[in-house]
Amino acid sequence: MLGILAIVIPWIGMVLGIIAIFLAALAFKELNRRRERSHGLAIAGLVCGIIGTLFV
């Protein structure tokens, strides 16, 4: 959600993008710890966070 907001809201997008990247990293760590294979939403959050951070 924060990654999408980082793309949509340009002025606050950099802060939201950084938070989205951080939360996606935590999600990857948690998914690996639980040995789950559904990384799709974490990847989407990471990509949207990076795009939102870079295009500000």
N, C-alpha and C positions, 0 to 999 in steps of 0.2 A: 504494500500500500504506500509506504513512504517513497519507494522508488518511482512509482507512478506520479505521485505528488511532486517529486523532484523534477520531473519532466514538465509537468503542467504549470507549476508556479515558478517562474524564472528567478525572482529575487531571493526567495528562500530556498530555492532548489539545491544550492550547493550544500547547505547545512543538512537538509533532508537527505540528500544523496549520500553524504558521509555517514549519516546515521543508518541509512539503508544498507550500505556496504558493510558496516560493522555488524548489524543484525544478521545479514546473510552469512557472514563468516561464523557467527555464533550458531546459526542454524545448521551449517555444514558440519561443525564440530559435534553438535548434538545428534545429527543424523548418523554420523560415523560412529559415535559412541554407542548408539542403539542398534547399529548395523541395519539401518533401514535403507531402502534403495530408491525412495521417492525424493529426488533432489530437484524436481522441476520447479517448484515455487521458490526455492532458495536461489536457483540459477536465475529465474526471472527477476527476483528482487535485486540480485547482484548486478545484472545487466542494466536494469532500469536505474539503479543507483549510480552506476558508472556513467551512463548517458546523461543523467540529470546533473551530475557533477561537472562533466566535461563541457556541456553546452551552456553553461552559465556565463 
